[in-house]
Amino acid sequence: IEAVDAGADVLSMSLGGFSTQSRQRAYSQAVKYATDRGAIVVASAGNSNRDAAGFAPVNSTGIIGVSAIDNQLQRASFSNRVNRIEMAVAAPGVGIYSTKPNNTYAAHTSMAAPYVSGIIGVMKSIRPSLTNKEAFKILQQTGKNTQDTQNTVKLIQPAASLEAVLQGS
């Protein structure tokens, strides 16, 4: 809520855990608040090698959930399955480098959601009125199958997604 009130257009959440009634209510209300104000919320599927439908916040209505895949286009061994998440995509999530304290870098897991958030941020900069449903539709339509599409859903294709936004799809 604070990020949206500060003007954030895209929120990336690489967090979560088993869904409880109170967590679910809090996440659902926060996501609704964000999407009602035009923000797009992205969340990782989770790293428990389970069904993401039992994890919050990824199972909240309005979130774009992200499963992690490896360089062989397989679902990462740790990534939760997203086949029961309403809006879900797959992105690279194994061996992704990120910054660390003291000006260093290291490979991390759970980096698929930030990858998708970055692409959506560029998409939204091209088309500021882009909604979560429109962004998902573009990512899904331009995505490609993985080795386990049934559980990962489609792998995002950034160039094709941006081209679709530029062409007004």
N, C-alpha and C positions, 0 to 999 in steps of 0.2 A: 504494500500500500504506500509506504514511504517513497519507494523508487518511482512509482507511477505519479505520485503527487509532485515529485521532483522533476518530472518530465520524461522519464524513461519510456521508450517505445517498445523495447524488446527486453524481456527478463529471462535470464538463464539460471536454472536451478539444478545444480549437480548435487542433489541432496535427497533425502527421503528415508523412509522406513516403513515397516508394517503399518497398515492403515488401522487406525482406531476411530471410534465415533468422533471424539473431540478433535483429533488431527484432521480428519476428513472434513469436518464442518469448518474449521479454521481455514484450511487450504481452499476449499470450495468457495468460501466467501471472498477470500483474497483474490482468487483467480477471476471470479465474476466482477469484482471491483475493477481489476486491471482491464479485462476485456471490454467491459462497458465503457471504458475511457479510451479505447482504441489501442491498448498495448497488446502485444503478443507474448504469451508465456510459454517457455520451453522447459521441459524437465527430463532428466535422465530416467531411463527405465528402471534403474537400480542394478546393483551388483551382487545379487544373491542366487543367480541361475534358477529363477522361479518365474511364476506368472506375475507380470507387472500389475495386473488388475487388483492384486492384494496390497499394493504399495501406494502410499501417498507421498508427494503430491501428484505423481504421474497419472493416477487414475481419476483425477479431478476433471470434471467437464470443462472444456475450453482450452485445456493444455495440449500442446504438441509434445508427445512423448518420443523419446529417442533411444533406440537400442544401439548397442555398440557392435561393430563387426571388425574382423581382423583383415590382414592384407590378402587372405585367401577367399574373401567374401563369405566367410563363415561367421555365425553369431559368436561373439567373444565368449569364452568359456564362463565368464562371470556375469554376463549381461542377462537381465531378465527378458523374458519373451513378451512381445507387445501385441500379439495377435488379437487380444481382447481389449485393447485400448482404442478408443474412438478415433483419435487422430494421432497416428504414429508414423515415424520414418526411421530409417537406419542411417548411421554415419560412422566414419572411421573412429575407433575408440581404443585401439591397442597401440602402445608405443608412440603416443602423441606427446610431443615436447611442449612444455610450458615453463613459465618463469617460476623461480623459487627465490627465497630470501638471499641476500648477499650477491646479487647479480649472477645467479647461476640458473641452469636449465636442467630439467630431468624429464624422463618419459613417465607418463601417468596413465592410469586407467580413468574411466569416468569422464573422458574428455569429449564424448560424442555430442552431448547437449550444447557445450559452448561452440562447437563446430557449426551446428545447425543454427544456433542463435546468431552467429556472425553472418551467415548467409542471409538469414531473415533480416538482419539489420541493414544489409546492403539493399535487399529487395525493398524494404520499407523506405530507405532513403530515395529510391527511384520513384516509388509510389507511396507517398505518406498515408494515403487512405487505406492501404492494404490491411485486411482483417486477418485474424487467426485462421478462419476457415478458407479464405482465399489463398493465404500463404501455404497452408497444408495441401490444398488442391493442386497448386503449382508444383510443390515438392513431390507429391505423389505421382502426378501425371508425367513429370520429367524424370522421375527416378528409374532405376533399373533393378532387376531382380538380383538377389544374392544367392548363395548356395543353400540358404534356408529361409527363403522369402516368407514361408508360412509363419515363421516365428519372429523374423526380424522386420518384416514388411520391406518396402522398397528403399534402396540406397539412394540418398540424395545425389544429384548431379548439379553442382553449383553453376557451371556455365550455362547449362540448359535452363535452369531455373531463372537465372538473370535474363537470359534471352527471352523467355516467356513473359517476364515482367515488362521488359522493354517493348515487346510487341503488343502488350496490353491483354495478354491471355488471362 
